[in-house]
Amino acid sequence: MPLPMTVYPADPFALLRRVSDALDRVAFAGPAPAFPAVNVWQNDEAAAIVAELPGVGPQDIEITVKEDVLTISGERRAPELPEHAEWLRRERAYGRFSRAIRLPFRVDPDQVDARFTDGVLRIAVRRPEADRPQRIAIKAG
């Protein structure tokens, strides 16, 4: 019984490129991560939100508050390519975004401070005095 012949492509790297392309398609086929990425912390007096917004200018960001929800929205604009240029790889997302963060207390818009430096948005939200935990004194007797 003769053994089957193996046929090799003329380009020995063609199969490797096809596998690499297939892996790229699979890697990016899932849901996109939330944008912007945020860290949120709180203590008895305030909450802080730190959002990473690379490639977004402060003029393209809007912060709104309603009751206990703070929303960061805006647009990351795609760069313009030079004439006759084409993308070889395009992994960064562009376009409109919106991220709503529910806080553990109602937000007074006058108690929100936002600063933007080097692509990082820092928002401090002071907890209203009435919503802060109050220590109750124990009386003798």
Residue, then its C-alpha position, 0 to 999 in steps of 0.5 A: m500500500p503506497l504512503p500518501m504524499t504530503v504536499y507543501p505550499a510554495d510559501p513555507f510561512a503561508l500556513l503560519r500566517r493563516v493560523s496567526d490571522a485566525l487567532d487574531r480573529v478569534a481573540f477579537a471576536g468576543p465582547a469588547p472590554a468596557f470603556p473607559a476602564v475605571n477604578v472606584w473606591q469609597n470611604d465614609e466621606a466620599a467616593a472617587i472614580v479614576a477612568e483611563l481615557p487614552g486618546v480622548g481630549p477633555q473637550d470630548i468628555e461629558i460627566t453627568v450625575k442623576e441621583d446615585v448614578l454618575t455617567i462618563s460619556g464622550e467620543r474617542r476620535a479615530p486618527e486620520l490616515p495620510e493619503h494612500a495609507e491603509w490600516l495593517r492592524r486596528e485594535r483600538a476602538y473609536g467612536r462614542f462611549s458611555r459608562a454609568i457608575r452607581l454610587p452608594f449614595r445620592v450625588d449632589p452635582d455641586q459636590v463633584d470635582a473632576r480633573f483630567t491629566d495625561g489621559v486619566l480622569r479623576i472624579a471626587v464625589r463628596r457624600p452629602e452630610a445627611d448620608r454619612p454614617q453617624r455615630i450614636a452615643i450610648k447613654a448610661g442607665 
